[in-house]
Amino acid sequence: MPADTVSVTGWGRTAPTAARLIRPRTYEEAALAVRECGPRGGIARGLGRAYGDAAQNAGGAVLDMTGLDRVHAIDADGGTVLCDAGVSLHRLMEVLLPLGWFVPVTPGTRYVTVGGAIGADIHGKNHHVSGSFSRHVLSFELLTADGRVGTVVPGTPLFEATAGGMGLTGVVLTATIRLQPVETSLMSVDTERATDLDDLMARLTGTDHRYRYSVAWIDLLARGRATGRAVLTRGDHAPLDALPRGTRARGEPLSFRTSRLPAAPAFVPEGLLSRTTVGLFNELWYRKAPRARTGQLQRIPAFFHPLDGVPHWNRVYGRGGFVQYQFVVGHGREDTLRRIVRRISARRCPSFLAVLKRFGEADPGWLSFPVPGWTLALDVPASLPGLSGFLDELDEEVAGAGGRVYLAKDSRLRPELLAAMYPRLDDFRALRAELDPRGVFTSDLSRRLHL
Amino acid sequence: MKDAFGLPQSLLVLGGTSEIALATARRLIARRTRAVWLAGRPSPGLDEAAGQLRGLGAEVRTVAFDALDPAAHEDTLGKVFAEGDIDMVLLAFGTLGDQAHDERDPGAAVRVAQTNYTGAVSAGLVCAGALQAQGHGSLVVLSSVAGERARRANFIYGSSKAGLDAFAQGLGDALYGTGVHVMVVRPGFVRTRMTAGLPEAPLATTPEAVAAAVELGLRRRAETVWVPGALRMVMSALRHLPRGVFRRLPV
């Protein structure tokens, strides 16, 4: 199999390391790659959307799984799909929407693979209703460290270790996923503004249950009484009769159309995203949102994946890259959330992609991120002075409140805090020690955090 | 592994009693560094340095290392890397020599060159190979402004640092894209034991300031770091002075 030594980073473009990139085209090639990956092990990689070092393996092998991209079978009556791990959610939408089905969970980008969705146990705007991705996985085939392939079903330790296990239990080869029925490919969206953080939390607590999808964009640069002001966008798949008669949309209610702008340039000067530019952007974004609007029809990309419209948007942070920080704290810990939002606002972190969401029930994965409560995600340029120490302080707040940070986004957590954040870490380590005693599955993330 | 800010979890210091190196180690231990190797000639000073860093919470081990014995470098340093990944190597050994004395004693002058240059070539290549095999890591090389343009007052030391600096730059280019980052640090006059008693040069700095510049350089994945930063401009002017003028400068 051809293998190139290449420099690899996550989506945040920090901490590059070199690895042999192997692109298996068959399950046998994948098994061979795992058996022969050498002393520094291997890790599966999908479309590289994890922000940190989860899909890097310095000095070892990285299995680019996007070569395994077949959709094997769709049960258009029962609403399930069997596909390879390297299939993207974008591809699934292309093939499923015309049949009246949608992926059960989508994150803020549809350019993630099914394997990555299981490995990170991703969540979306419907977490408060539908839970994480792995809750909709009926089974998957896992290639383990011994080079064998087995079927894994929910309720077993291997399933729960693999869901959110960051690829460290094995390589997912195929998965069977339960789908969400839809009548149209459009979203019916309600938008409203919240004047501050308390208003925002009250609105989310009070009315989230009415919506299948809910998220709030939050202005972390707003200060004073406006601290935590936000724009809520919530909605559901539009039913057929919500589409005006005689329009093209009504004629082809299930067509999936996407459009993309030109890609971000390869070189962007450092400091383009400064407090001034981001402050201006945030002000405009907040002002342009209607105070209250209901039933607006939006396409799926506009509602779920606005950033996918700009290929390589991660380049706008310049060569220094950026850090995405996402944490969750439980219900009853609103004070911690308030304090953190105030601290970020006081520190003037130029973050224009901050979102707040209310999670539903916790998911079964041992290292799955969601727990019932509040999750805040923000992007910050890595070059911001003092950012490392500041995020360490936020970690202490989060851990002290029984919360956690999201491993799929992490690139800088202090390893000592991990066990407090993930109580089932010991079970995970024990299962790994038994299943993979030689540590075949290794990533920069697992080295850094001793997973 | 280094984190998103380039902060290492494990550190190997070559020249384990260097004040600049220890200031850097203290700073990095306060961030993410937990495992430290101090390589140097066995001495009470080395043990004392190790003890001091242990007091900060790091797990510190010492290893016998002599820049003047390049034949042993592969073996000595290979054992360190065999114990686990090294995220950052700080090549900090060096000697100033005594210019006036060394001009009359070629043997002593050669020892300065062997320590600062050939010793560093050997140790640098051994570490570069090990870092490349692990696919990540930073090699931070302590050069000096003295290597930018050799001065009458200390050209033996200066020429050795010039060689080291050129070597490290070339090594950095050779390792580009391999996951290994080479950073050349060019401090000006640093107030340490090595410079005690010497007349202080303009823009003199401290080991702590060099350590801070190293941390910043790691975050930026910089290839060259001047300490203080203003020296970059000063030296770029000095570099272009005609010989006759440069010779007469009171530096």
Interface residues (C-beta under 8 A of the other chain):
Chain A: T5 V6 S7 G12 T14 A15 P16 T17 A18 A19 R40 G52 D53 N57 A58 G59 G60 G320 G321 V323 A382 S383 L387 S388 G389 S411 R412 R414 P415 D444 R447 R448
Chain B: M1 K2 D3 A4 F5 G6 L7 Q9 R31 R32 D85 Q132 A133 Q134 G135 H136 G177 T178 G179 V180 R219 R220
